[in-house]
Amino acid sequence: MDSVLRRVIVRRSNKTRPSRDRCQPAGQKVADTKLDILAHTLWAGAGMAVAGRRWPAAPRTVALTMALAVLPDFFHLLPLLAWWIFGAGSLTALQAYAIAMPGQEPALPPLVELWSHHLHCVAHSAIVAGAVTLLLWLALRWLWIPLLGWWSHIVIDVFTHSADYYASPVLYPITERGFDGLAWNTPWFMVANYVALGATGGWLWWSSASRRCPKPPGNKPPDTGQAGE
């Protein structure tokens, strides 16, 4: 525990170091965060729409899957929420932490920051998600489909976060190191991401409309009237 606290203190002391995102307007940070949450939701919904053509799912299951696709980005805010409600925290600090760029997080009590850090790691860990999936499988004797939303978030974040932008700790608690991928807020990648989402949505709409439209009757051979003879 002491070594973990020391790492937290070191991270806080490093917040004065220049960041390449330091000049980004606060309004742009909020917009980027909302776009990230929206993308996770839409990809989970698109995945359920495609899978639903072969394995139909109840609307409640689809909604839970989409909710779990964004939950990992909110889970680590619980200690700050508790600090705000029961301690000396504030809504301003909670909002600032939620949209902070690397190195620009507001100062927090060591214990709050410690819990927030580890909850973030838990929510983005394939090892933790695998353990939860296995336990639910053993309890229910089937795969609880909404967990696929959580898995989609983990897989997407592994490759869309970088060493400079909150690398996803996919192997926590074995290690907190993550894959140095391409940060999702890179401008050209954000455009490509939403173009891909738009194309996927367009294909889903077009293919659904095609399936609903009745096919024209084919050419049948003329009835000679000899069938009953």
C-alpha positions in Angstrom: 0.0 0.0 0.0 2.8 2.4 0.8 4.4 1.9 -2.6 1.0 2.6 -4.3 0.6 5.8 -2.3 4.1 6.9 -3.3 3.2 6.3 -7.0 0.1 8.5 -6.5 2.1 11.2 -4.9 4.7 11.1 -7.7 1.9 11.4 -10.3 0.5 14.4 -8.5 3.9 16.0 -8.3 4.3 15.5 -12.1 1.2 17.5 -12.9 3.2 20.6 -13.3 5.0 19.1 -16.3 4.0 20.5 -19.7 1.4 18.6 -21.6 0.8 18.6 -25.3 -2.9 19.1 -24.5 -2.4 21.9 -22.1 -3.6 24.6 -24.6 -6.8 22.7 -25.5 -9.9 24.7 -24.6 -12.0 23.4 -21.7 -15.1 23.3 -24.0 -13.2 21.2 -26.5 -12.3 18.7 -23.7 -15.9 18.3 -22.7 -16.9 17.8 -26.4 -14.2 15.2 -26.9 -15.3 13.3 -23.7 -18.9 13.3 -24.9 -17.8 12.0 -28.3 -15.8 9.2 -26.7 -18.8 8.1 -24.7 -21.1 8.4 -27.7 -18.8 6.3 -29.8 -18.6 3.5 -27.3 -22.4 3.5 -27.1 -23.0 3.5 -30.9 -20.4 0.7 -31.5 -22.1 -1.4 -28.9 -25.5 -0.7 -30.3 -24.3 -1.5 -33.9 -22.8 -4.8 -32.7 -26.1 -5.7 -31.0 -28.0 -4.8 -34.2 -25.8 -7.0 -36.3 -25.9 -9.9 -33.9 -29.6 -9.5 -33.4 -30.3 -10.6 -36.9 -29.3 -14.1 -36.0 -29.7 -14.0 -32.3 -32.5 -11.6 -31.4 -32.2 -9.9 -28.1 -34.8 -8.2 -25.9 -34.7 -4.3 -25.9 -33.7 -4.5 -22.2 -30.7 -6.6 -23.0 -29.6 -4.2 -25.8 -30.0 -1.2 -23.5 -28.0 -2.9 -20.7 -25.2 -3.8 -23.2 -25.0 -0.2 -24.4 -24.9 1.0 -20.8 -22.1 -1.4 -19.9 -20.2 -0.1 -22.9 -19.8 3.3 -21.3 -19.8 2.3 -17.6 -16.0 1.9 -17.4 -15.5 5.6 -18.1 -17.7 6.5 -15.1 -16.8 3.8 -12.6 -13.6 5.6 -11.4 -15.7 8.7 -10.5 -17.4 7.0 -7.6 -14.8 7.9 -5.0 -15.0 11.6 -6.1 -18.8 11.4 -5.9 -18.5 10.0 -2.4 -16.0 12.7 -1.5 -18.3 15.4 -2.8 -21.4 14.0 -0.9 -19.8 13.0 2.3 -16.6 15.0 2.5 -15.1 18.3 1.5 -15.2 17.7 -2.3 -17.1 19.7 -4.8 -19.0 19.2 -8.1 -16.4 21.5 -9.8 -13.6 19.1 -8.8 -15.6 16.1 -10.0 -16.3 17.7 -13.4 -12.7 18.9 -13.8 -11.4 15.3 -13.1 -13.9 13.8 -15.5 -12.7 15.8 -18.5 -9.0 16.3 -17.4 -6.2 15.6 -19.9 -3.1 13.7 -18.7 -1.1 15.8 -16.2 -3.9 18.2 -15.7 -6.1 16.4 -13.1 -7.1 18.5 -10.2 -5.5 17.8 -6.8 -7.4 15.2 -4.8 -7.0 13.7 -1.4 -4.5 10.7 -1.7 -7.1 8.1 -0.7 -9.7 9.4 -3.2 -7.1 9.4 -6.0 -5.9 6.0 -5.0 -9.4 4.5 -5.1 -10.2 6.3 -8.4 -7.0 5.0 -10.0 -7.6 1.4 -9.1 -11.3 1.5 -10.0 -10.3 2.8 -13.4 -7.8 -0.1 -13.7 -10.5 -2.6 -12.6 -13.0 -1.3 -15.2 -10.5 -1.6 -18.1 -8.9 -4.9 -17.2 -9.6 -8.0 -19.4 -8.5 -10.2 -16.5 -11.1 -8.7 -14.2 -13.8 -8.8 -16.9 -12.8 -12.4 -17.6 -13.2 -13.4 -14.0 -16.6 -11.7 -13.8 -17.7 -13.4 -17.0 -16.7 -16.8 -15.8 -18.4 -16.3 -12.4 -21.6 -15.3 -14.0 -21.3 -18.2 -16.5 -21.0 -20.6 -13.6 -23.9 -19.0 -11.8 -26.3 -18.6 -14.7 -25.1 -21.4 -16.9 -25.1 -19.1 -19.9 -23.3 -16.0 -21.1 -24.9 -12.8 -19.8 -25.0 -10.8 -23.0 -24.7 -7.3 -21.6 -21.2 -8.1 -20.6 -20.3 -7.9 -24.3 -20.7 -4.1 -23.9 -18.0 -4.1 -21.2 -15.8 -6.3 -23.4 -16.3 -4.0 -26.4 -15.1 -1.0 -24.3 -12.0 -2.8 -23.1 -11.0 -4.0 -26.6 -11.6 -0.6 -28.2 -9.7 1.2 -25.5 -6.6 -1.0 -25.7 -5.9 0.2 -29.2 -7.3 3.8 -29.0 -5.3 5.0 -26.0 -1.6 5.7 -26.0 1.2 6.0 -23.5 0.6 9.8 -23.5 -3.2 9.4 -23.2 -4.2 7.1 -20.4 -2.9 3.7 -21.8 -5.5 1.1 -20.9 -4.4 -1.3 -18.1 -5.8 -4.4 -19.8 -3.7 -6.8 -17.8 -4.4 -5.3 -14.3 -3.7 -6.4 -11.6 -0.7 -8.2 -13.0 0.6 -4.9 -14.4 -0.8 -1.4 -14.8 1.1 -0.9 -18.1 -1.0 -0.6 -21.2 -0.5 -0.9 -25.0 0.8 2.3 -26.6 -1.9 2.6 -29.3 -3.4 5.6 -31.2 -5.1 8.1 -28.9 -8.8 8.3 -29.9 -8.9 12.1 -29.7 -6.4 12.4 -32.6 -8.4 14.6 -35.0 -8.1 12.4 -38.2 -8.9 9.3 -36.2 -12.0 10.9 -34.6 -13.2 11.8 -38.1 -12.5 8.3 -39.4 -14.2 6.7 -36.4 -17.5 8.6 -37.0 -17.3 8.1 -40.7 -17.1 4.3 -40.0 -20.0 4.6 -37.5 -22.1 6.5 -40.1 -21.3 3.9 -42.8 -22.2 1.1 -40.4 -25.5 2.8 -39.5 -26.2 3.4 -43.2 -25.6 -0.2 -44.1 -27.8 -1.4 -41.2 -30.6 0.8 -42.3 -30.3 -0.2 -46.0 -30.0 -3.9 -45.3 -33.0 -3.7 -42.9 -35.1 -1.9 -45.5 -34.1 -4.4 -48.1 -35.2 -7.3 -45.9 -38.6 -5.6 -45.2 -39.4 -5.0 -48.8 -41.2 -8.0 -50.4 -39.4 -9.5 -53.4 -41.3 -9.3 -56.7 -42.8 -12.7 -57.8 -40.7 -14.7 -60.1 -41.8 -15.8 -63.6 -43.9 -18.9 -63.3 -44.6 -21.3 -66.1 -48.1 -20.8 -67.6 -50.9 -22.9 -66.2 -51.9 -25.3 -69.0 -54.9 -26.6 -67.1 -53.5 -30.2 -67.3 -52.5 -30.4 -63.6 -55.8 -32.1 -62.7 -56.0 -34.3 -65.7 
